[in-house]
Amino acid sequence: MTPGSDLFAQLVARLRRAGIATDAEGLADALWLSDQMASGDPGDATQGQDSATIGDESPGEASGAGADEPAPRGREEPADGEGDDDGGADDGETGPTVPIHAVRETEPITLDEALQIRVPVANAFPQLLPLERALRPLQRYRPHARARRGSELDEMATAETSARSGHILPVFREVRRRDARLLLVMDDSPSMVVWDQMLEELRLVCEQVGAFRDVAVHYLRPRPDGEPGVAAGRGGDEALSPADRLRDPTGRTVTLLLSDCSGLLWGRGAAQRLLHRWARTGPVAVLQPLPQRMWPRTLLPAEPGVLRGTSGAGGRLEFLPRRRRTRERAPGALAVPVLSPTRGALGAWAHAVSGTTRFTLDAAAAWVHDRHAGAEPPPRRERTAEQLVQDFQAVSSPAAQHLSVYLSAAPLAYPVMQLVQRAMMPQTGPIEMAEVLLSGLLLRQEDTPAETLRREGGPWYDFAPGVEEVLLRRLGLGEATLVLKHCSLYVERVFGRRARNFPAMVVGYLSGEGGPPDPGESGGVPVPRPFAEVPQKVLRRFQPGGVGPAVLDAYGQDPAAVAVPSGGVPFGHQGRVVETARERLARFHERRTIRDLWEAIRLLRTAPDDERQPARTVPLRTLLAECLLSLWEARQGDDAPAEAERTARSAAELADRAAVPDAVAGRAHLVLGRVLRVVAGQSPPHSAGAARALAEADAALTRAEHLLLGAPDDLLAARMCLVDVARERYALTGDRHLLYGAQALLDVVLESWPPDGPMPRGPLSVRGALLSALAEDATQRDATDEARAFALQSVADFETVADADAASGRPGAGATSGQPPERASRVATLLDLAAARAMAAADLGAPEVVEDLERALRCAGDDADLRLECLRRLGLAHAARYARTARVTELAEADDALAAAQRLVATDDPARADLLVDRGRVLVEWAGRGGGLAVATDAVRVLREALAQTPESHPLLAERRLLFGRALRRRNEAGGALTDLHEAEWILARAARAAEDPARADPATAAEAWLERGDVLLGLASDAPERLDAAAESYHRAAGRAASAGDQLLGARAHHCRGTVLERTAGPARALESYRAAWALWQHAGAARGPQARSTLERMRALGDTV
């Protein structure tokens, strides 16, 4: 045995176990290729590149920052022997773990970044090895025409003969290869998608059985002319070849057609005629995957009989039917065996085809002839959805019936259908799925593009009209929840966590929770529409009373004419309905159980609505509108506000017409005002509809305030809502008198509060926020004293609330669900207090501001969301203190805070890019103040990531590119590579052009970018003097953009820098022109005494100018 042959044997065995068959030449090629791949470093090709610059490199210049960057600060490599120890490791070493996930279309992955793996699935055949043994008789198959034997050089015999004779005497040997070929043909009809695994396993077994020199797989589908065509793959757009080209006149080809005989080709008779042409030249059999009880309903009905093999060559079979036919067969008809995909049936057929003995077997066969006209279409009968379901249940298996019910709650993409089947009915297989696909309940979407079919792993289907609703009525709540849970996992796995996961939201509602927050509101990965539409249908199926579209479209109808929703129980007394519904609503607010809210809505909708009893009807309608409003607040995106508005308007109008107590009428107007405020929020921003809704809300709330003087709690709620409406109207109109009126209203509330009781937390916090808004408005009007006065009043209110919280340890209402109420409200108050102090001191980094932010951070505890906001504001406060004090320690503090905040933000969070830019700006400033190479490297790394997460359409793209270019320049100045300057020059040019884009039009940023680029080109001019002209041109553009922006100081700097370059390239006269332009701008800006202006004046005098 040659050295290493045992390794080759192990390699071949492993390849075969993996389903990869190869010959000696293929194995040699694979070994050579693996050696070539191992000899190179796959990382060399992408070293130094990043996602922000790949694909945008300028010719001849490097785009990366270099491969030898220092590691980020604060992250040390573990020493030998150190690391995480899970305590459960044995003597064997545990390799590094690798995350596994599906590749999405929006995440292109190359082989350098990922490794494709095989995932085990259930076998179509119970065992492959017994099936391989059953097919071994095909090794003895002899075709009609034997192939001529070839010959090849026998190297060992030639060497031995030549050595003995002393002459080169070639010795040839006969090549013994199998003559037979196997042709596996797969019917590419819509229902055959479930049998792909069977085809793959059959191909693998036939390749390993050793009976054929070649095993070919083709897919059969109709051509445009209606005749059968073949292709190499499923469902593609490539042109089809005529299926007759697969016909082998020599008889060396054995053909197996895998089909359920239900597609379009069978209905036209084209497939039967093709089988007849194939059967005339060689063995042909149809492999029918459906159970035998379904064969009579297919388009190739088989009759039972006896197949008898002959002892001659060619594998001809004789078929003797068991029953005598009443009709005469067509001339030239041939019997084609129809086999079940079982080891016994395939083994018996293999014995019969081998031709070694006269083998007889019980089998079924179908008669085909060359003039087959196909099956006549059955007469179309109008069938309702209920009748279609009943017809299916009459002939299908119980498992298929259950599967069809489960699929009614899932989007009908074939991978999702498979997932639901494996999750809900793991004991079933493709037969049950095929029964559903052939049931007539599903219709395939024919307009699905071929690329979509390949990407999503299969076709899409739709239920016949009305069938989905019929099946949903047979589905239980627990089953629907489980089906949608698996659909949500599919969405997360395929489309990512940023996609809008509607199934997950519905699962939350059905399980009694409010549902998870919608992760796709910020523009995440889109999902196909069925993933939103089907869960919505399921939700409406199980919502009590059909929450969503209005069930009672109009009030004032005769109560006897109002239809009661399914499942609703009408009550004879409205007072009992209102009392029970109010208890359910209170339980929802306490426990956040959505089912209590649904039940309250159902009760109120099913109650009699009689305007002749306004004292009972007005509270009922008011409570229904309030419940619908709570439903919308719990699940944003529902259409409940429209019904809530109609209900609240009818309640308020009835209260104004009838004699009801003021408290009842005031409550109706209060709820109407709250609903109209929500309606305004749903209108387009700054639209007339929003302004009109807010004006109506203000009128309704003002009316409620006058009616609720005897109800203190509702009166306070009405006034607080009036303040919120005033602030929203101010945001639309900019009329600060609205804020003045809201302030006066809050002053009345607080001044009329009982002196012996604690000050109310809610009104104080709201007035503090209102005063902050007034301070911001005064700041925009340059009314400094007025802004400071309002800010100080805001500080006083927030200090009162914060002190009360610290003293009692019990904040008031207003905390969001899911967070500890005390912690959330205290942190919010401290953050508002810090913002008010910053406005009062006109300094974001004032010491008392930093102190309040640190208190808020301590109060946040381990709550990630609260800590994130506190750390971000604290970092910006330290950066503002640096601008006042110029102490580098403030930059270090700012970086520490922003770095801690960065660790709390997920990598795919849209807010991460803004946080990275804030930190990058701090690091760039620190690097310019002597922070060293480590700080500059951190700045490059952070801003590179921020730039990679910034889309091309972002309005701040140019500013971020400018900042990234500065970071590269700082790293070069701190000792980085020359490639930093090359990349900086390229990215600064892109920043300038992005700022000049008419869509953004930011001349100030463009001027700064051209100015920075000129400085970088000067740094590169030592190696390439021709870059001096490019630097002068860059300074010239900077001066022009600065003039457009009206920035005289920036223009003066640009002209001065251009003059320094022109001294070296164009001579003193041209340089003097630039210096004079710079000096004029220095004087006009009032900066003639500054150091830069004096430098310009000195250069002018040195060149002979007299000023």
Secondary structure, DSSP 8 states (H G I E B T S, - for coil): --TTHHHHHHHHHHHHHTT----HHHHHHHHHHHHHHHHS-TTGGGTT--TTTTT---TTS--S--S-----TT-----TT-S---S---SS------------TTS---TTT----------SSS-HHHHHHHTGGGGG---SS-----EEE-HHHHHHHHHHHSS----EEE------EEEEEEE--GGGGGGHHHHHHHHHHHHHSS--SEEEEEEEEE-TTSSEEEESSSS--S--EEGGGG--TTS-EEEEEE--S-SHHHHHTHHHHHHHHHHTTS-EEEE--S-GGGGGGSSS--EEEEEEE-SSTT--EEEEESS--SS---TT-EEEEEE-SSHHHHHHHHHHHH-SS--EEEEEEEEE-TT-------------HHHHHHHHHHHS-HHHHHHHHHHTTS--BHHHHHHHHHHH-TT--HHHHHHHHTSSSEEE-TT--HHHHHHHTS-BEEE-TTHHHHHHTT--HHHHHHHHHHHHHHHHHHH-TTS--HHHHHHHHHTTS-----TTTTT-----THHHHHHHHHHHHHSTT--SS-SS--SSS-GGGS---TT----S-HHHHHHHHHHHHHHHHHH--HHHHHHHHHHHHHS---TT-HHHHHHHHHHHHHHHHHHHHHSTT-SHHHHHHHHHHHHHHHHHHS---HHHHHHHHHHHHHHHHHHHHHS-TT-HHHHHHHHHHHHHHHHHHHHTTT-HHHHHHHHHHHHHHHHHHHHHH--THHHHHHHHHHHHHHHTS-TTS---HHHHHHHHHHHHHHHHHHHHTT-HHHHHHHHHHHHHHHHHHHHHHHHHS---S---TTS-HHHHHHHHHHHHHHHHHHHHHT-TT-HHHHHHHHHHHHHHTT-HHHHHHHHHHHHHHHHHHHHHH--HHHHHHHHHHHHHHHHTS-TT-TTHHHHHHHHHHHHHHHHHTT--HHHHHHHHHHHHHHHHTS-TT-TTHHHHHHHHHHHHHHHHHTT--THHHHHHHHHHHHHHHHHTSTTT--HHHHHHHHHHHHHHHHHHTTT-TTHHHHHHHHHHHHHHHHHHHT-HHHHHHHHHHHHHHHHHHT-HHHHHHHHHHHHHHHHHTT-TTSHHHHHHHHHHHHTT---
